[in-house]
Amino acid sequence: MRGPDADDLRVYTDAPPQVHHHSELHSALHQATVRLTEAGVPSARVDAETLACHVLGVDRGRLLAAAYNDTHLPERFWDLIEQRADRVPLQHLIGRVWFRRIALAVGPGVFIPRPETEDVAGAAIKAASDVARTGGQPLVVDLGTGCGAIALAVADEVANASVVAIEIDPSAYTWAERNVARLDAGARVHLDLGDAATARPDLIGRADVVVSNPPYIPPGMQPIDPEVAEHDPEVALFGGGLDGLDLPRMVLARAAELLRPGGTVVMEHADSQQESILALLGNRGWSSIMGWEDLTGRPRYVTAVNRGTGDGAGHWFVD
């Protein structure tokens, strides 16, 4: 399910192979880096080279060769540099974000998947793979799918999984539709435009895995980076309530209804919320409750196993 242009559009966090030859391209990249640095962009050199690769239609390995060939950067490059200096997200400018093994289309109106959410997807993939190894065909439900990142990653990495992805925001849903179509995943990823709290009652008591990266930012934690504050949709950011946990509580309540006995929930949260969520799970009769850190060492997501009776009634209430 890898997009055909994925390799050319990946945004790397490691330092790229830098262009040292004093060519027109080298000078342009230096000027662009200075401009982005002055604008406060933290990854100025990486972003400048990523945008150069994008407009030239080359990968990073071929950018060095382009420098030695004295390649000219078109005016479009400078237009993109100015937009990036205005803190338009890099992913919006190139139209893609890499998530695990797949490239996803993103742009205005949808939350940009973060690298730490790859770990959340990985936990859902592991839980679904465990079901598949016993001969089952795992049913995975992604609540609040956004652009479809987690749902499509599960479908990509668990060959026989059936994935239902639910999204309430029409703009985000449009991006998810685009990604499902682009990755030719329509036979295995089923999109539903609706409220995660009530959608798909036919799945109650049937899901093997419920996964979610819900909005969870508390009201007192306003995003600092302009890329987030000005471009990520608010509906995808703020979790509601004084602690930002209204929507995460709803997700856990719905997971209790959707999961079969022994099914697994995987949910992302803010690094300040793990203790509260673990306590909520412990008070509601879940088993195998675990809190997990992301690659930066911050508390990032929880997993738990449903001990329900299988009657679809769940064992949760929302405070």
N, C-alpha and C positions, 0 to 999 in steps of 0.2 A: 504493500500500500504506500510505498514511498513515492512522493511527487517527482515528476521527471526533472524539475529544476531545483530540487532541494539542495544539492551540493553547492550550487552557486549562490544560495541565498542564506546560508546559515550564518547567524550572528555569533561570533566566537567571543568568549570572555578571556581566553588566554591571549598573550601578546601575539599579533600576527607576524608573518615574515615581512620585515620592514624593507622598504625600498631605499637603497643608499646611493644609487647612481644619480649624479647631478643632472638630471634630465628635466624636460618641461613637466613631466608627470611628477617627478620628485618635488620640484618646486611648488607645484600646485597642491600636493598633499601636505607639504609643510605649511603653506599659507592656510589651508583649510583647517589643519590641526590648531594653529594659532587662533584662528577665528572661533573655533569651538571651545578651546580652552578659555578664551576671554569671556565666552558666554556661560561658563560654568558647567559645561558638559564634562562629566567625570572621565569618560572613556573617549577622549577627543581623537586620538590617533587611530584607535580601532574603528571608530565610527566613520572617520574620513576615508579609511581604506575600504571599509564595507560599502560605502556609497560609491566609491570609485569602481569597485568590482561590479556593483549593480548597474551603473550606467554603461560600463564597457562590456557587460555580459561575459565576464571572465570570473574564474575562481581565484582564490588568493595565490595559489601556486603560479598562476599565469600573470599575476599583476607585476611581478618582478620583471618578467620578460617584456611586458608592455612598456615598462620604464626604459629598458635598454633600447627598445625600438622607437623611443621618443614619441610615444603615443600622446595625442592631444585629448584632453578632457573636454567634453562639450559643455555648453552653457547650462544644460540641465543639471550637471554636477553642482555648479555653484548655486543654483536655485534650491537644490536639496540641502546643501550646506547651510544656507540661510534659514531654511525651515527647521533644520536640526538645531541651529543656534537659537531659534525661537522656542526650543524645547518640544517640538513635535517629536513623538517617539520614533526612534530609528525603525522599529518594526512597521510603523505606519508608512514610512517613506519607501521602504523596499517591499512592503505588502506581504511580508511573511514573517513567521517566527518558527524556529525549530523546537520541537517538543519530542524528547526521546528519539525515536527513529523516523519521525515524520515531519514534513514541513506543512504548516498550516497558514491559510490566508487570514490575515487580520487587518483591521483598519478602524476608522471612526465608528463608535457605537458598540464596540465589544471590548471586553476585558482582555488584556494581553497576558497569556499564560506565563507564569514565572518559573524559573529553573527549579525552585524548591517544590513546586507542585509535581514535578517529575517523580519525586519520591512517593508522593501520595498515589499517583498512578501506578507506580511500581508495587505498592502494597496491594492495590486492587488486582493487579495482574497476577501477583503471587497467589492470592486467595482464589482467583478464578482458575489458575493453573492447577492448584491442588484439587479442585473439583474435577477438572478435565483428566487428571492423572488416574482418578478412580473410575474412569469410564463415563463420566457424566458430561452433559453439554451445559456449561455454566451460563446462567442468566444473570447479567450484570445490569444494574440500574444506576445511571449517573444523574443525580439531582442537581439541577442548575448547571447545565453543560457548557454554557457560554459559546465559544467558537467550536466546541466539540472535542477539545484536546484530550481529556481523560478517556472519554468514550472511544475515540478513534485509536488512541494508544492501546487500550485493552483489545480492541478488535484486531489491531495489527500484530499484537504479540501473543494472543491466545487464539489459536487457529479456529477452534470450534465454538467460541463464545458467541452468544447472542446478547446484544447490548441495546438497552432502551435508554435514550437520552432525553431528558425533560428540561425545557427552558421556558420561562415565563415572559422574557423580554423579546418583543418581535424583532428588534434590530439585531440582537445577539443570535436569535434563532436563524435569521437570514445568513449570517456568517457560518453557522453550523451546517446549514443546508449546502452552502457553497463548498465547504470542506468535505462533507460526505460525498458529494457528487464528484469533486476533483480527485478524491482518493478511491472512487469507485467502490464505496463501502455500503451502499444502500441496501444490499441484501442482508447485512449483518448488524448495521447500526440503524435503529428505528427512532426517528425524531418525533417528539410530541411538543407542540406549543401549548403550554398550560402551567398551572400552579403545582409545584412539587408537592404541596401539602395534600392535594386531592387527586392529581392526575393518575390515570391508569389503575383504577380500582380492580381491574381484572388480574393484576399482578400480586395482589395481597396474599402473603404467605407463600410466595413462589420463588422469590429472588434468592440467588446464592450469595450475591455480593451487592451491597448498596454503597456507592462512593459519592463523595461530594466535596467540592471546594466552595462552600457557601460564602456570601458576604459576612464578614465578621468584625470589621473595624469598629471599635467603640466610638461613641460620639466625641469624646475628648481627644481622640488621636487623629487629628487631621493630617492627611498626607502632605509631606514636605516637598517632594520632588514635583516640579511642574508637569512632568510627563504623566504622573498619576493624577494629581489634583485637577488638571485641566483637560485630560484626555480619556482617562478611564471613566466609564459611566458610573454615576453614584449608586445606581441600583445594584451594581456588582461589588460595591465596596463596603457599605455600612450595614452592620448586622441587626440594628434595632435594639431598643432597650438601653438602660444605663450601662450595661456591660458589653453591649454588642453581641449578645448571645441569643437574642430572640429567634433569629433565623437558624443558627446552629441547633437550638433546641427543637425547632420544628423539623429539621432534617433528621435528627435522632428519633423523634416521635414517628415520623413517616417510615424510617428505616425499620423500626420495631414492627410496623404493620406489614411492610413489604417482604421482609426476610422470612425464609423458612426457618424452622428450628435448626440451629447449627450454622446458619448463615452469618456472614461477616459484614460489619459496617466499617468503612474507612472514611474519616472526615478530617479535613484541614482546619486549622484554627490559628489565631494570633499567638505569638510566643508567650504572651502574658495570660493566656486563657486555659492552658492545658490542665492545671490543677483543678480549676472549676469544672471542666468538662469530665475529667476522670471521676470527680465526686458525683456528678450527675449520673454518669453511667453506673457507678457502684450502687447508687440508691435506687436504681430501676431494675435490678436483677439481671444485668448482662454478665457474661463470664469472659474469661481470658482478656481482661481489660488491660490495654497497654498504651503508654504514651511514647511517642517517637520524636527524635530530633532530625533536623534536616542536615545537609552537608556542611552548614556553617556552625553546627552545634546548638542551634536554637530549637526549643520545643515547637513542633510544627504540625503533628497530626496524631490522631488516636485510632486504635482499632479495638473492636470488641465483637464477641460472638453472641448471637441471639439465643436466649434460653426459653423462647416462647413455646406455647403449647401447640402451635400450628393451626390455631383456629382463626387466625387473621385478626384477632382482637388487639394484639400488641400488649405491651405491659408498661406503657409510658403515659405520662400526662405532662402537659406544658405548664410550668409554673407561671 
